[in-house]
């Protein structure tokens, strides 16, 4: 598993993942994104100052994306991950998340990375915990999972303390 740059040549995979029902539900989106919209977004991502990655299983099979939306003034970021069907259920979310946290803390020198996750998304919560995130709060009735209201969990990670 490795992280690489976003690539225009992967636009069809990015659109497919963004429109995957499980990703849409996990991100709280109800409307699919068009190829043109995603391509415009991809160009904005590639020219912006946040950290965006393609997640690869091994050297050349792309399986998803990760974004660190950075607040440069306070050296923090919000974490987003989207693994396509080819990347799910294989234990790859936690290592991909750990790789992103390693980049956040050791390359970008961030002090905190946070995320929100719908509470019923227990596989994601487990993966985030394995990667180093902790639950720091609950936002009640703020999400929808399988058509039902649910809570969102706020999780964060901080750099490990040196030995």
Secondary structure, DSSP 4 states (H G I P E B T S, - for coil): -EEE---GGGHHHHHHHHT-HHHHHHTT--S---HHHHHHHHHHHHHSSSEEEEEEETTTEEEEEEEEEEETTTTEEEEEEEE-GGGTTTTHHHHHHHHHHHIIIIIS--SEEEEEEETT-HHHHHHHHHHT-EEEEEEEEEEEETTEEEEEEEEEE-PPPP-
